[in-house]
Every structure is written in C-alpha cells, then in structure tokens.
Amino acid sequence: MEKNIKDVNFSEKDTWKIEAMENEVERQKEFLWLLFSAVTVSIFLLVYKLRNRMIFWKAIIESNIISSVLFPIFHISSSLNRISNLIS
C-alpha cells in the first residue's frame, strides 16, 4: 500500500522533538476542526443568501467564506511545515 514510508529513529536527547511534534499535531487537529466548522457555517449562510436572491459575489463576500477558509489553512500549513522540519 504505502511504498514510500521512511523510518526515523530518535535518541534520548531528541525527546523534545517528539513532544513538539505531538503538540503540532494537536494544534493541527484543532485548526482542522475550526476549518470544518467555519466552512459549514459559511456555506449555510451562502446558500441562505442565494435563496434570498442576493447576487452571487455579494453573497460570497457577506458569508465570509473566504476568510473562514484562509485563516485556518494558514495555521494548518504552518503546522505541517513545522512537523516536516522537526522530522528532517
């Protein structure tokens, strides 16, 4: 199934790396939950505004779907970069 798996060994001195990775994974989970929740609410608002015959672009802006996606994605990508830096 997964052919490109790399095995990384850590010494006793590198326990801080493991703790930092666990912290980043927890942070990433929180922002993924925030992303899911914010996008769900924004899509609901977008559909509501479109059903009330609002112009499409105005409905997108007023539903805040752009900011609800960009804010969590920035933090998720920074967590991924931090995890990859800790592994390498």
Biopython code that builds the backbone (N, CA, C, O; Angstrom):
import numpy as np
from Bio.PDB.StructureBuilder import StructureBuilder

atoms = [
    (1, "MET", "N", (0.820, -1.197, 0.000)),
    (1, "MET", "CA", (0.000, 0.000, 0.000)),
    (1, "MET", "C", (0.865, 1.263, 0.000)),
    (1, "MET", "O", (0.907, 1.983, -0.998)),
    (2, "GLU", "N", (1.542, 1.532, 1.092)),
    (2, "GLU", "CA", (2.378, 2.723, 1.185)),
    (2, "GLU", "C", (3.822, 2.308, 0.986)),
    (2, "GLU", "O", (4.419, 1.670, 1.853)),
    (3, "LYS", "N", (4.378, 2.669, -0.151)),
    (3, "LYS", "CA", (5.716, 2.215, -0.509)),
    (3, "LYS", "C", (6.803, 3.194, -0.092)),
    (3, "LYS", "O", (7.960, 2.799, 0.050)),
    (4, "ASN", "N", (6.465, 4.431, 0.102)),
    (4, "ASN", "CA", (7.470, 5.448, 0.392)),
    (4, "ASN", "C", (7.489, 5.821, 1.868)),
    (4, "ASN", "O", (7.515, 7.003, 2.211)),
    (5, "ILE", "N", (7.477, 4.828, 2.733)),
    (5, "ILE", "CA", (7.494, 5.083, 4.175)),
    (5, "ILE", "C", (8.945, 5.177, 4.632)),
    (5, "ILE", "O", (9.773, 4.335, 4.285)),
    (6, "LYS", "N", (9.238, 6.201, 5.406)),
    (6, "LYS", "CA", (10.577, 6.367, 5.960)),
    (6, "LYS", "C", (10.503, 6.151, 7.461)),
    (6, "LYS", "O", (9.582, 6.627, 8.125)),
    (7, "ASP", "N", (11.470, 5.437, 7.980)),
    (7, "ASP", "CA", (11.529, 5.174, 9.411)),
    (7, "ASP", "C", (12.562, 6.110, 10.016)),
    (7, "ASP", "O", (13.724, 6.107, 9.609)),
    (8, "VAL", "N", (12.148, 6.900, 10.973)),
    (8, "VAL", "CA", (13.032, 7.866, 11.601)),
    (8, "VAL", "C", (13.255, 7.436, 13.051)),
    (8, "VAL", "O", (12.299, 7.208, 13.793)),
    (9, "ASN", "N", (14.525, 7.327, 13.448)),
    (9, "ASN", "CA", (14.859, 6.944, 14.818)),
    (9, "ASN", "C", (15.297, 8.177, 15.594)),
    (9, "ASN", "O", (16.028, 9.020, 15.076)),
    (10, "PHE", "N", (14.845, 8.274, 16.839)),
    (10, "PHE", "CA", (15.203, 9.390, 17.700)),
    (10, "PHE", "C", (15.989, 8.866, 18.889)),
    (10, "PHE", "O", (15.727, 7.770, 19.385)),
    (11, "SER", "N", (16.952, 9.654, 19.342)),
    (11, "SER", "CA", (17.705, 9.277, 20.531)),
    (11, "SER", "C", (17.032, 9.871, 21.773)),
    (11, "SER", "O", (16.033, 10.582, 21.664)),
    (12, "GLU", "N", (17.576, 9.580, 22.929)),
    (12, "GLU", "CA", (17.029, 10.108, 24.184)),
    (12, "GLU", "C", (17.124, 11.639, 24.232)),
    (12, "GLU", "O", (16.306, 12.293, 24.878)),
    (13, "LYS", "N", (18.114, 12.200, 23.553)),
    (13, "LYS", "CA", (18.277, 13.657, 23.543)),
    (13, "LYS", "C", (17.196, 14.354, 22.721)),
    (13, "LYS", "O", (16.956, 15.550, 22.884)),
    (14, "ASP", "N", (16.557, 13.607, 21.849)),
    (14, "ASP", "CA", (15.581, 14.201, 20.939)),
    (14, "ASP", "C", (14.138, 14.027, 21.391)),
    (14, "ASP", "O", (13.225, 14.104, 20.569)),
    (15, "THR", "N", (13.916, 13.796, 22.675)),
    (15, "THR", "CA", (12.539, 13.643, 23.150)),
    (15, "THR", "C", (11.755, 14.945, 22.998)),
    (15, "THR", "O", (10.531, 14.925, 22.868)),
    (16, "TRP", "N", (12.456, 16.068, 23.013)),
    (16, "TRP", "CA", (11.774, 17.350, 22.819)),
    (16, "TRP", "C", (11.168, 17.433, 21.425)),
    (16, "TRP", "O", (10.138, 18.081, 21.236)),
    (17, "LYS", "N", (11.805, 16.773, 20.431)),
    (17, "LYS", "CA", (11.254, 16.778, 19.079)),
    (17, "LYS", "C", (9.931, 16.023, 19.032)),
    (17, "LYS", "O", (8.982, 16.454, 18.377)),
    (18, "ILE", "N", (9.878, 14.901, 19.730)),
    (18, "ILE", "CA", (8.650, 14.110, 19.754)),
    (18, "ILE", "C", (7.534, 14.899, 20.419)),
    (18, "ILE", "O", (6.405, 14.916, 19.930)),
    (19, "GLU", "N", (7.847, 15.553, 21.538)),
    (19, "GLU", "CA", (6.843, 16.366, 22.233)),
    (19, "GLU", "C", (6.392, 17.544, 21.364)),
    (19, "GLU", "O", (5.211, 17.892, 21.351)),
    (20, "ALA", "N", (7.325, 18.151, 20.646)),
    (20, "ALA", "CA", (6.974, 19.269, 19.768)),
    (20, "ALA", "C", (6.094, 18.795, 18.617)),
    (20, "ALA", "O", (5.159, 19.490, 18.219)),
    (21, "MET", "N", (6.391, 17.616, 18.083)),
    (21, "MET", "CA", (5.555, 17.071, 17.008)),
    (21, "MET", "C", (4.157, 16.742, 17.509)),
    (21, "MET", "O", (3.173, 17.011, 16.821)),
    (22, "GLU", "N", (4.061, 16.163, 18.703)),
    (22, "GLU", "CA", (2.737, 15.878, 19.278)),
    (22, "GLU", "C", (1.947, 17.160, 19.470)),
    (22, "GLU", "O", (0.745, 17.200, 19.206)),
    (23, "ASN", "N", (2.619, 18.207, 19.929)),
    (23, "ASN", "CA", (1.969, 19.499, 20.123)),
    (23, "ASN", "C", (1.475, 20.066, 18.786)),
    (23, "ASN", "O", (0.362, 20.586, 18.709)),
    (24, "GLU", "N", (2.285, 19.971, 17.750)),
    (24, "GLU", "CA", (1.892, 20.475, 16.438)),
    (24, "GLU", "C", (0.741, 19.668, 15.850)),
    (24, "GLU", "O", (-0.135, 20.230, 15.192)),
    (25, "VAL", "N", (0.731, 18.361, 16.078)),
    (25, "VAL", "CA", (-0.367, 17.536, 15.572)),
    (25, "VAL", "C", (-1.665, 17.913, 16.280)),
    (25, "VAL", "O", (-2.711, 18.003, 15.637)),
    (26, "GLU", "N", (-1.615, 18.135, 17.588)),
    (26, "GLU", "CA", (-2.812, 18.573, 18.321)),
    (26, "GLU", "C", (-3.290, 19.938, 17.832)),
    (26, "GLU", "O", (-4.490, 20.171, 17.687)),
    (27, "ARG", "N", (-2.348, 20.825, 17.583)),
    (27, "ARG", "CA", (-2.696, 22.154, 17.063)),
    (27, "ARG", "C", (-3.344, 22.037, 15.694)),
    (27, "ARG", "O", (-4.306, 22.740, 15.388)),
    (28, "GLN", "N", (-2.802, 21.136, 14.870)),
    (28, "GLN", "CA", (-3.353, 20.931, 13.541)),
    (28, "GLN", "C", (-4.771, 20.367, 13.618)),
    (28, "GLN", "O", (-5.635, 20.758, 12.833)),
    (29, "LYS", "N", (-5.016, 19.456, 14.553)),
    (29, "LYS", "CA", (-6.364, 18.905, 14.728)),
    (29, "LYS", "C", (-7.352, 19.997, 15.112)),
    (29, "LYS", "O", (-8.474, 20.024, 14.607)),
    (30, "GLU", "N", (-6.941, 20.898, 16.003)),
    (30, "GLU", "CA", (-7.824, 21.986, 16.415)),
    (30, "GLU", "C", (-8.174, 22.900, 15.240)),
    (30, "GLU", "O", (-9.328, 23.299, 15.084)),
    (31, "PHE", "N", (-7.181, 23.229, 14.419)),
    (31, "PHE", "CA", (-7.454, 24.108, 13.293)),
    (31, "PHE", "C", (-8.234, 23.399, 12.198)),
    (31, "PHE", "O", (-8.989, 24.048, 11.474)),
    (32, "LEU", "N", (-8.077, 22.088, 12.054)),
    (32, "LEU", "CA", (-8.919, 21.353, 11.105)),
    (32, "LEU", "C", (-10.370, 21.376, 11.558)),
    (32, "LEU", "O", (-11.278, 21.503, 10.736)),
    (33, "TRP", "N", (-10.594, 21.253, 12.862)),
    (33, "TRP", "CA", (-11.959, 21.339, 13.389)),
    (33, "TRP", "C", (-12.522, 22.742, 13.169)),
    (33, "TRP", "O", (-13.686, 22.898, 12.800)),
    (34, "LEU", "N", (-11.698, 23.754, 13.397)),
    (34, "LEU", "CA", (-12.122, 25.132, 13.154)),
    (34, "LEU", "C", (-12.446, 25.353, 11.676)),
    (34, "LEU", "O", (-13.429, 26.014, 11.343)),
    (35, "LEU", "N", (-11.617, 24.797, 10.795)),
    (35, "LEU", "CA", (-11.868, 24.917, 9.365)),
    (35, "LEU", "C", (-13.194, 24.270, 8.985)),
    (35, "LEU", "O", (-13.986, 24.861, 8.250)),
    (36, "PHE", "N", (-13.437, 23.072, 9.476)),
    (36, "PHE", "CA", (-14.680, 22.376, 9.179)),
    (36, "PHE", "C", (-15.889, 23.166, 9.679)),
    (36, "PHE", "O", (-16.867, 23.334, 8.950)),
    (37, "SER", "N", (-15.826, 23.645, 10.906)),
    (37, "SER", "CA", (-16.952, 24.378, 11.483)),
    (37, "SER", "C", (-17.212, 25.692, 10.750)),
    (37, "SER", "O", (-18.354, 26.017, 10.427)),
    (38, "ALA", "N", (-16.149, 26.439, 10.492)),
    (38, "ALA", "CA", (-16.307, 27.745, 9.846)),
    (38, "ALA", "C", (-16.823, 27.595, 8.416)),
    (38, "ALA", "O", (-17.672, 28.372, 7.979)),
    (39, "VAL", "N", (-16.321, 26.611, 7.695)),
    (39, "VAL", "CA", (-16.783, 26.413, 6.320)),
    (39, "VAL", "C", (-18.239, 25.954, 6.304)),
    (39, "VAL", "O", (-19.008, 26.363, 5.435)),
    (40, "THR", "N", (-18.620, 25.107, 7.259)),
    (40, "THR", "CA", (-20.006, 24.651, 7.329)),
    (40, "THR", "C", (-20.954, 25.828, 7.555)),
    (40, "THR", "O", (-21.973, 25.940, 6.874)),
    (41, "VAL", "N", (-20.629, 26.693, 8.493)),
    (41, "VAL", "CA", (-21.478, 27.857, 8.767)),
    (41, "VAL", "C", (-21.500, 28.800, 7.564)),
    (41, "VAL", "O", (-22.552, 29.326, 7.200)),
    (42, "SER", "N", (-20.331, 29.011, 6.949)),
    (42, "SER", "CA", (-20.269, 29.921, 5.800)),
    (42, "SER", "C", (-21.052, 29.387, 4.611)),
    (42, "SER", "O", (-21.710, 30.156, 3.910)),
    (43, "ILE", "N", (-20.994, 28.094, 4.375)),
    (43, "ILE", "CA", (-21.763, 27.520, 3.264)),
    (43, "ILE", "C", (-23.259, 27.636, 3.552)),
    (43, "ILE", "O", (-24.044, 27.925, 2.649)),
    (44, "PHE", "N", (-23.652, 27.413, 4.797)),
    (44, "PHE", "CA", (-25.058, 27.597, 5.159)),
    (44, "PHE", "C", (-25.499, 29.033, 4.891)),
    (44, "PHE", "O", (-26.566, 29.259, 4.320)),
    (45, "LEU", "N", (-24.683, 30.004, 5.302)),
    (45, "LEU", "CA", (-25.017, 31.413, 5.052)),
    (45, "LEU", "C", (-25.044, 31.730, 3.568)),
    (45, "LEU", "O", (-25.902, 32.485, 3.112)),
    (46, "LEU", "N", (-24.111, 31.158, 2.807)),
    (46, "LEU", "CA", (-24.077, 31.389, 1.366)),
    (46, "LEU", "C", (-25.347, 30.873, 0.703)),
    (46, "LEU", "O", (-25.947, 31.569, -0.115)),
    (47, "VAL", "N", (-25.757, 29.667, 1.047)),
    (47, "VAL", "CA", (-26.975, 29.100, 0.468)),
    (47, "VAL", "C", (-28.190, 29.930, 0.877)),
    (47, "VAL", "O", (-29.074, 30.185, 0.059)),
    (48, "TYR", "N", (-28.234, 30.347, 2.131)),
    (48, "TYR", "CA", (-29.342, 31.167, 2.618)),
    (48, "TYR", "C", (-29.442, 32.481, 1.840)),
    (48, "TYR", "O", (-30.530, 32.894, 1.440)),
    (49, "LYS", "N", (-28.301, 33.127, 1.632)),
    (49, "LYS", "CA", (-28.309, 34.411, 0.924)),
    (49, "LYS", "C", (-28.638, 34.234, -0.563)),
    (49, "LYS", "O", (-29.305, 35.080, -1.158)),
    (50, "LEU", "N", (-28.175, 33.146, -1.151)),
    (50, "LEU", "CA", (-28.507, 32.897, -2.555)),
    (50, "LEU", "C", (-29.982, 32.565, -2.731)),
    (50, "LEU", "O", (-30.577, 32.923, -3.747)),
    (51, "ARG", "N", (-30.576, 31.893, -1.766)),
    (51, "ARG", "CA", (-32.005, 31.595, -1.854)),
    (51, "ARG", "C", (-32.849, 32.852, -1.692)),
    (51, "ARG", "O", (-33.985, 32.909, -2.165)),
    (52, "ASN", "N", (-32.295, 33.855, -1.027)),
    (52, "ASN", "CA", (-32.995, 35.137, -0.896)),
    (52, "ASN", "C", (-32.681, 36.071, -2.067)),
    (52, "ASN", "O", (-32.875, 37.283, -1.977)),
    (53, "ARG", "N", (-32.198, 35.497, -3.153)),
    (53, "ARG", "CA", (-31.952, 36.192, -4.414)),
    (53, "ARG", "C", (-30.914, 37.306, -4.312)),
    (53, "ARG", "O", (-31.061, 38.361, -4.929)),
    (54, "MET", "N", (-29.869, 37.064, -3.533)),
    (54, "MET", "CA", (-28.766, 38.011, -3.475)),
    (54, "MET", "C", (-27.799, 37.690, -4.614)),
    (54, "MET", "O", (-27.710, 36.540, -5.044)),
    (55, "ILE", "N", (-27.087, 38.679, -5.097)),
    (55, "ILE", "CA", (-26.098, 38.480, -6.160)),
    (55, "ILE", "C", (-25.008, 37.535, -5.636)),
    (55, "ILE", "O", (-24.621, 37.605, -4.470)),
    (56, "PHE", "N", (-24.519, 36.652, -6.519)),
    (56, "PHE", "CA", (-23.587, 35.597, -6.126)),
    (56, "PHE", "C", (-22.345, 36.137, -5.422)),
    (56, "PHE", "O", (-22.000, 35.658, -4.342)),
    (57, "TRP", "N", (-21.666, 37.120, -6.007)),
    (57, "TRP", "CA", (-20.416, 37.626, -5.416)),
    (57, "TRP", "C", (-20.673, 38.367, -4.108)),
    (57, "TRP", "O", (-19.862, 38.301, -3.184)),
    (58, "LYS", "N", (-21.775, 39.056, -4.033)),
    (58, "LYS", "CA", (-22.122, 39.739, -2.789)),
    (58, "LYS", "C", (-22.432, 38.718, -1.701)),
    (58, "LYS", "O", (-22.092, 38.929, -0.537)),
    (59, "ALA", "N", (-23.075, 37.614, -2.071)),
    (59, "ALA", "CA", (-23.362, 36.545, -1.101)),
    (59, "ALA", "C", (-22.075, 35.892, -0.607)),
    (59, "ALA", "O", (-21.964, 35.553, 0.571)),
    (60, "ILE", "N", (-21.106, 35.715, -1.497)),
    (60, "ILE", "CA", (-19.819, 35.138, -1.086)),
    (60, "ILE", "C", (-19.116, 36.054, -0.097)),
    (60, "ILE", "O", (-18.590, 35.597, 0.918)),
    (61, "ILE", "N", (-19.110, 37.334, -0.392)),
    (61, "ILE", "CA", (-18.432, 38.287, 0.499)),
    (61, "ILE", "C", (-19.136, 38.363, 1.852)),
    (61, "ILE", "O", (-18.474, 38.372, 2.890)),
    (62, "GLU", "N", (-20.453, 38.417, 1.855)),
    (62, "GLU", "CA", (-21.189, 38.543, 3.114)),
    (62, "GLU", "C", (-21.219, 37.252, 3.923)),
    (62, "GLU", "O", (-21.441, 37.295, 5.133)),
    (63, "SER", "N", (-21.003, 36.112, 3.286)),
    (63, "SER", "CA", (-20.993, 34.856, 4.045)),
    (63, "SER", "C", (-19.627, 34.583, 4.673)),
    (63, "SER", "O", (-19.479, 33.632, 5.439)),
    (64, "ASN", "N", (-18.642, 35.399, 4.357)),
    (64, "ASN", "CA", (-17.285, 35.292, 4.913)),
    (64, "ASN", "C", (-16.637, 33.941, 4.644)),
    (64, "ASN", "O", (-15.834, 33.469, 5.450)),
    (65, "ILE", "N", (-16.969, 33.327, 3.541)),
    (65, "ILE", "CA", (-16.416, 32.005, 3.241)),
    (65, "ILE", "C", (-14.921, 32.086, 2.936)),
    (65, "ILE", "O", (-14.178, 31.144, 3.216)),
    (66, "ILE", "N", (-14.481, 33.196, 2.368)),
    (66, "ILE", "CA", (-13.068, 33.335, 2.020)),
    (66, "ILE", "C", (-12.212, 33.413, 3.284)),
    (66, "ILE", "O", (-11.208, 32.709, 3.392)),
    (67, "SER", "N", (-12.593, 34.246, 4.227)),
    (67, "SER", "CA", (-11.811, 34.364, 5.455)),
    (67, "SER", "C", (-11.930, 33.128, 6.334)),
    (67, "SER", "O", (-10.998, 32.805, 7.071)),
    (68, "SER", "N", (-13.057, 32.433, 6.268)),
    (68, "SER", "CA", (-13.211, 31.233, 7.088)),
    (68, "SER", "C", (-12.354, 30.089, 6.566)),
    (68, "SER", "O", (-12.076, 29.144, 7.304)),
    (69, "VAL", "N", (-11.935, 30.157, 5.320)),
    (69, "VAL", "CA", (-11.038, 29.141, 4.766)),
    (69, "VAL", "C", (-9.581, 29.566, 4.927)),
    (69, "VAL", "O", (-8.742, 28.750, 5.309)),
    (70, "LEU", "N", (-9.270, 30.817, 4.644)),
    (70, "LEU", "CA", (-7.879, 31.267, 4.641)),
    (70, "LEU", "C", (-7.237, 31.268, 6.023)),
    (70, "LEU", "O", (-6.073, 30.889, 6.154)),
    (71, "PHE", "N", (-7.956, 31.679, 7.044)),
    (71, "PHE", "CA", (-7.369, 31.754, 8.388)),
    (71, "PHE", "C", (-6.913, 30.388, 8.905)),
    (71, "PHE", "O", (-5.754, 30.261, 9.301)),
    (72, "PRO", "N", (-7.766, 29.365, 8.919)),
    (72, "PRO", "CA", (-7.297, 28.063, 9.401)),
    (72, "PRO", "C", (-6.271, 27.404, 8.479)),
    (72, "PRO", "O", (-5.375, 26.709, 8.957)),
    (73, "ILE", "N", (-6.388, 27.612, 7.166)),
    (73, "ILE", "CA", (-5.446, 26.977, 6.233)),
    (73, "ILE", "C", (-4.039, 27.498, 6.473)),
    (73, "ILE", "O", (-3.079, 26.733, 6.375)),
    (74, "PHE", "N", (-3.894, 28.765, 6.781)),
    (74, "PHE", "CA", (-2.576, 29.323, 7.072)),
    (74, "PHE", "C", (-1.944, 28.609, 8.266)),
    (74, "PHE", "O", (-0.769, 28.246, 8.216)),
    (75, "HIS", "N", (-2.703, 28.408, 9.326)),
    (75, "HIS", "CA", (-2.167, 27.752, 10.518)),
    (75, "HIS", "C", (-1.922, 26.261, 10.287)),
    (75, "HIS", "O", (-0.966, 25.701, 10.823)),
    (76, "ILE", "N", (-2.763, 25.625, 9.507)),
    (76, "ILE", "CA", (-2.563, 24.207, 9.200)),
    (76, "ILE", "C", (-1.290, 24.025, 8.375)),
    (76, "ILE", "O", (-0.515, 23.105, 8.631)),
    (77, "SER", "N", (-1.072, 24.885, 7.398)),
    (77, "SER", "CA", (0.137, 24.766, 6.577)),
    (77, "SER", "C", (1.394, 25.069, 7.387)),
    (77, "SER", "O", (2.429, 24.437, 7.173)),
    (78, "SER", "N", (1.323, 26.025, 8.314)),
    (78, "SER", "CA", (2.496, 26.298, 9.151)),
    (78, "SER", "C", (2.773, 25.134, 10.093)),
    (78, "SER", "O", (3.934, 24.848, 10.386)),
    (79, "SER", "N", (1.728, 24.455, 10.576)),
    (79, "SER", "CA", (1.933, 23.263, 11.408)),
    (79, "SER", "C", (2.574, 22.144, 10.602)),
    (79, "SER", "O", (3.468, 21.453, 11.091)),
    (80, "LEU", "N", (2.117, 21.966, 9.371)),
    (80, "LEU", "CA", (2.717, 20.939, 8.522)),
    (80, "LEU", "C", (4.187, 21.229, 8.240)),
    (80, "LEU", "O", (5.016, 20.320, 8.258)),
    (81, "ASN", "N", (4.509, 22.484, 7.981)),
    (81, "ASN", "CA", (5.909, 22.860, 7.759)),
    (81, "ASN", "C", (6.752, 22.621, 9.001)),
    (81, "ASN", "O", (7.881, 22.140, 8.903)),
    (82, "ARG", "N", (6.219, 22.948, 10.154)),
    (82, "ARG", "CA", (6.950, 22.740, 11.412)),
    (82, "ARG", "C", (7.171, 21.252, 11.665)),
    (82, "ARG", "O", (8.260, 20.860, 12.085)),
    (83, "ILE", "N", (6.167, 20.419, 11.421)),
    (83, "ILE", "CA", (6.319, 18.970, 11.613)),
    (83, "ILE", "C", (7.369, 18.415, 10.653)),
    (83, "ILE", "O", (8.213, 17.614, 11.057)),
    (84, "SER", "N", (7.325, 18.830, 9.396)),
    (84, "SER", "CA", (8.319, 18.323, 8.440)),
    (84, "SER", "C", (9.733, 18.795, 8.795)),
    (84, "SER", "O", (10.700, 18.065, 8.581)),
    (85, "ASN", "N", (9.854, 20.005, 9.334)),
    (85, "ASN", "CA", (11.168, 20.481, 9.780)),
    (85, "ASN", "C", (11.675, 19.702, 10.995)),
    (85, "ASN", "O", (12.875, 19.463, 11.126)),
    (86, "LEU", "N", (10.767, 19.310, 11.875)),
    (86, "LEU", "CA", (11.177, 18.537, 13.040)),
    (86, "LEU", "C", (11.602, 17.118, 12.663)),
    (86, "LEU", "O", (12.506, 16.547, 13.274)),
    (87, "ILE", "N", (10.946, 16.562, 11.662)),
    (87, "ILE", "CA", (11.287, 15.208, 11.241)),
    (87, "ILE", "C", (12.635, 15.180, 10.517)),
    (87, "ILE", "O", (13.425, 14.259, 10.723)),
    (88, "SER", "N", (12.902, 16.168, 9.682)),
    (88, "SER", "CA", (14.154, 16.155, 8.924)),
    (88, "SER", "C", (15.338, 16.679, 9.705)),
    (88, "SER", "O", (16.452, 16.721, 9.182)),
]
sb = StructureBuilder()
sb.init_structure("model")
sb.init_model(0)
sb.init_chain("A")
sb.init_seg("    ")
for serial, (resi, resn, name, xyz) in enumerate(atoms, 1):
    if name == "N":
        sb.init_residue(resn, " ", resi, " ")
    sb.init_atom(name, np.array(xyz, "f"), 0.0, 1.0, " ", f" {name:<3s}", serial, name[0])
structure = sb.get_structure()
